[in-house]
């Protein structure tokens, strides 16, 4: 009985082995090393927070793929602490009809192609491998092919992006020299150019003289010149009016010179003719039109249209005289106001000196204008002092959005994100939809990880200037949109601009940008140049720049050792000497 059982078992084993051999799975497993694969990219890459899609192609040699087999090939990313299976591909033998998949012929062999899906990147995937796991099945029988490593990973160079977002300070409008001017009018009797005493004692002239007196006493006032613009009304003859306007200019200038001669002063300019610029208008037609338009004369629009029909000056003079005879307001109010000399004194007012402002912002900032306090903050590079000054500005001028905004900018520089955001929101309350404030709030959003909200705000802040585009460039690097990042950075020579060019496939431009930047001596800049060298296949560029980078920052040794950018150099003696 026992011998019979063993005989039956033996027959069963023979049958099983025979079936396996017959279905071809055994041969497939035994010759799995003859299957060739190509993966693009290799090493695999991370862009925009995801491992990018990987293209896999494979070739089965002739007389290997079973005619009735279904083979499922699953790409798997393996990393320290875990693994992630990607979308599989199904391959079928030439006699399989019930299962869909890419056909592989038995006699001639065949090829397949497959594109994986994107998966979210995690830091553990930096040191990873991509392997293919295949399972063959013929009806209910299955066999696993040996797993095969086909690529390394992961290139994560885009993660080197720096948080050098450009916050925007609300600029002061402080001027060291402030141009000022004051004006007085001298009116004349019709057809006369004599300056009357009543004109020199008018309320307007008294105020003008007081301005001159105070200016002479103020060492911060610099007298520049005086413009004397003299006019005649358009109701007289042109030739007479030309002489009249010229004489009124001369007499007005003499009257002003007498004002300066009365003053005991070091200022002699006002006593000299060269101080004055004379301009005359023989017929003040423009002044007449403006006065008429501002008058209460019922038919003024019609009158002006009729007068404009007479390009001939003499005819128009006659018509204006007729108007004066008809309309009392023209004779008594409009025409007399056109017979004048307009005296405009131009001066420069020197503001407080930097030393005076710095002293006052510490001792008594209440004496300073908002422009002076905001300017005071620009006179120091100490962030704590800047913050103190901007807080004083905010305390005195809370309604001015720049004060709260600028406090927020200093907090950003100090990496106090929540404090900065609170200040920007305060500034937004004082000046809604301000593009500068939107830009600064966008930085807060990005730092908090909300790139979408940040980009939306930046798109509404472009009026604030090129800094906004730069900040968009940072987000575009993070999103994996490298061409857009390059465009956003424009002509800026910064590390991030170089990184964008490198990721966009232009390592030469990346190296040039670094070499022309203020960051060219930073350890990470040399590291980026080493990566650019690796992408160009220039081993000497890699080792020369890595050497300097590691000398400046020892932590970069381990980073380079693990970096998939340098996979092809891991057996290079010079590279190994640097990273081991």
Secondary structure, 3 states (H helix, E strand, C coil): CHHHHHHHHHHHHHHHHHHHHHHCHHHHHHCHHHCEEEEECCCEEEECCEECCCEEEEEECCCCCCCCCEEEEEEEEEECCEEEECCCEEEEECCCCCCCCEEECCCCCEEEEEECCCEECCHHHHCEEEEEEEEEEECCEEEECCCEEEEEEEECHHHHCCCCCCCCCCCCCCCCEEEEEEEEEEECCCCCCCCCHHHHCCHHHHHHHHHHHHHHHCCCEEEEEEEEEEECCCCCCHHHHHHHHHHHHHHHHHHHHHHHHCCCCCCCHHHCHHHEEEEEECCCHHHHHHHHHHCCCCCHHHHHHHHCCCCCHHHHHHHHHHHHHHCHHHHHHHCHHHCEEEEEEEEEEECCCHHHHHHHHHHCHHHCCHHHHHHHHCCCCCHHHHHHHHHHHHHHCCCCHHHHHHHHHHHHHCCCHHHHHHHHHHHHHHCCCCHHHHHHHHHHHHHCCCHHHHHHHHHCCHHHCHHHHHHHHHHHHHHCCHHHHHHHHCCCCCHHHHHHHHHCCCHHHHHHHHHCCCCCCCHHHHHHHHHHHHHCCCHHHHHHHHHHHHHHCCCHHHHHHHCHHHHHHCCCHHHHHHHC
